[in-house]
Amino acid sequence: MRPQGTGSPSAGKGEAGRGFRIAGASWFLEKRPVLRFVVLVSVMMGLYYAVVSTAIFHERLFPAYLRVNADASAGILRLLGHRATATGELVASPEYSLTIAKGCDAIDPSVLFAAGVLAMQVPLVSKLPALVIGVSSLLIINLIRIVSLFYVGIHFPKAFNIMHVDVWQPVFILLAITFWAIWAVWATRKYVQEPANT
């Protein structure tokens, strides 16, 4: 006569271990697209910050970019009837003057948006329009930001720092994420399988 339930304890543990490994592998396979996206965005942002920390960026590229923003902003202000001029990063007029510096450049949100687009697993033909339209839109909105800050400086000077730091900077990050989310839904719509008809 054999007693019931005399299976090997080590065999039971082995089956539990295999089950755990299979479940872990299944979770990894399920989450692999998300993990890949996070890793790629992190790597691209890391490369960007490595470039930003170089002397050539600080001494040549970034100042040149700020000067372009200053020239464009002064041009818009002239179209709006102000006698604005740009000297380096300074936008000046008889009413108000401001210097375009770090925080008024929209580079970080633009790079974040571009990294999010490039990290997506969709065809390149879907990425190129997003990169051109999305980044261009953020840079144009940045000019609107500079012009709006010019008017805040004229009419509400005490609110300038609040608008510059507490309002516009978070708004730009939110815009970058929103633009990416809208594009991601559009770009992946063809890959979403519809429920099968029964």
C-alpha positions in Angstrom: 0.0 0.0 0.0 1.4 3.4 -1.0 0.7 6.6 1.0 -1.0 9.3 -1.0 0.7 12.6 -1.6 4.2 11.5 -1.4 5.6 13.5 -4.3 9.1 14.8 -4.1 9.3 18.2 -2.3 12.3 19.2 -4.5 10.3 18.5 -7.6 7.5 20.8 -6.4 10.0 23.5 -5.7 11.5 23.1 -9.1 8.1 23.4 -10.8 7.4 26.6 -8.8 10.8 28.0 -9.8 10.2 27.2 -13.5 6.8 28.8 -13.2 8.3 32.0 -11.7 10.9 32.2 -14.4 8.3 31.7 -17.1 6.1 34.3 -15.6 9.1 36.7 -15.4 10.0 36.1 -19.0 6.4 36.6 -20.0 6.2 39.9 -18.2 9.5 41.0 -19.8 8.3 40.1 -23.3 5.0 41.9 -22.6 6.7 45.0 -21.4 9.7 44.9 -23.8 8.3 47.7 -26.2 7.8 50.0 -23.2 11.2 49.2 -21.7 12.8 49.7 -25.1 11.1 53.1 -25.5 12.3 54.2 -22.0 15.9 53.1 -22.6 16.1 54.7 -26.0 14.7 58.0 -24.7 17.0 57.9 -21.8 20.0 57.3 -24.0 19.1 60.0 -26.4 18.5 62.5 -23.6 21.8 61.5 -22.1 23.6 62.1 -25.4 21.9 65.5 -25.7 23.0 66.6 -22.2 26.5 65.4 -23.0 26.6 67.7 -26.1 25.1 70.5 -24.0 27.9 70.3 -21.5 30.6 70.8 -24.2 32.4 74.1 -24.6 31.6 74.5 -28.3 27.9 74.3 -27.4 28.1 76.9 -24.7 30.5 79.2 -26.5 29.3 79.1 -30.1 26.1 77.0 -30.9 23.9 78.1 -28.0 24.7 81.9 -28.3 24.2 81.7 -32.0 20.8 80.1 -31.5 19.8 82.7 -28.9 20.8 85.5 -31.4 18.5 84.0 -34.0 15.6 84.0 -31.5 16.4 87.6 -30.5 16.4 88.7 -34.2 13.2 86.9 -34.9 11.5 88.3 -31.8 12.6 91.8 -32.6 11.2 91.4 -36.1 7.8 90.3 -34.8 7.7 93.2 -32.4 8.4 95.6 -35.2 5.5 94.1 -37.1 3.4 94.8 -34.0 4.4 98.4 -34.1 7.3 98.5 -31.6 10.7 100.0 -32.3 12.5 96.9 -31.3 16.0 96.0 -32.2 18.2 92.9 -31.4 21.8 93.2 -30.3 23.2 89.8 -29.6 20.7 88.2 -27.2 19.2 91.5 -26.1 15.8 92.6 -27.5 15.4 96.3 -26.8 12.8 99.0 -27.4 12.0 102.4 -25.8 9.2 100.6 -23.8 11.1 97.5 -22.5 14.2 95.4 -22.9 14.8 91.7 -22.2 17.7 89.3 -22.7 17.0 85.9 -24.1 18.9 83.3 -22.0 18.7 79.7 -20.9 15.1 78.9 -20.2 13.7 80.9 -23.1 15.2 78.7 -25.8 12.7 75.7 -26.1 15.6 73.3 -26.8 15.0 70.9 -23.9 11.3 70.4 -24.8 12.1 70.1 -28.5 14.8 67.4 -27.9 12.4 65.6 -25.5 9.7 65.5 -28.2 12.2 64.4 -30.9 13.6 61.6 -28.6 10.1 60.4 -28.0 9.3 60.3 -31.7 12.6 58.6 -32.6 12.2 55.9 -29.9 8.8 54.8 -31.2 8.7 51.5 -33.2 6.9 52.9 -36.2 8.2 53.4 -39.8 10.6 56.3 -40.4 8.1 57.8 -42.9 5.7 58.4 -39.9 8.5 60.0 -37.8 9.9 62.6 -40.3 6.7 64.7 -40.5 6.4 64.6 -36.8 9.9 65.8 -36.3 9.6 68.7 -38.7 6.1 69.8 -37.7 6.5 69.2 -34.0 9.9 70.8 -33.5 9.0 73.7 -35.7 5.8 74.3 -33.8 7.6 74.3 -30.5 10.2 76.8 -31.8 7.5 79.1 -33.2 5.6 78.9 -29.9 8.8 79.9 -28.2 8.9 83.1 -30.2 5.3 83.7 -29.1 6.5 83.2 -25.5 9.3 85.8 -25.9 6.9 88.3 -27.4 4.3 87.6 -24.6 7.0 88.1 -22.0 7.9 91.4 -23.6 4.3 92.6 -23.1 4.2 91.2 -19.6 7.4 93.2 -18.9 5.7 96.4 -20.1 2.3 96.0 -18.5 2.9 93.6 -15.5 6.6 93.8 -14.7 6.1 92.2 -11.3 4.6 89.1 -12.9 7.5 88.6 -15.3 9.4 86.0 -13.3 6.3 84.1 -12.6 5.3 84.0 -16.2 8.8 83.1 -17.3 9.6 80.4 -14.8 6.4 79.1 -13.2 4.1 79.3 -16.2 5.9 79.1 -19.6 8.5 76.5 -18.7 6.0 73.9 -17.4 3.7 74.8 -20.3 6.5 73.9 -22.8 7.2 70.5 -21.2 3.4 69.8 -21.3 3.2 70.9 -24.9 6.1 68.6 -25.9 4.4 65.6 -24.2 1.0 66.5 -25.6 2.4 66.8 -29.2 4.1 63.5 -28.8 1.0 61.8 -27.4 -1.2 63.1 -30.3 1.3 62.0 -32.8 1.9 58.6 -31.1 -1.9 57.8 -31.3 -1.9 58.8 -35.0 1.2 56.9 -35.9 0.2 53.7 -34.2 -3.5 53.7 -35.2 -2.9 51.2 -38.0 -1.2 48.8 -35.6 -4.1 48.6 -33.2 -6.1 45.5 -34.0 -9.8 45.8 -34.0 -11.7 43.1 -32.0 -12.5 40.1 -34.3 -16.2 39.8 -35.3 -17.9 36.9 -33.8 
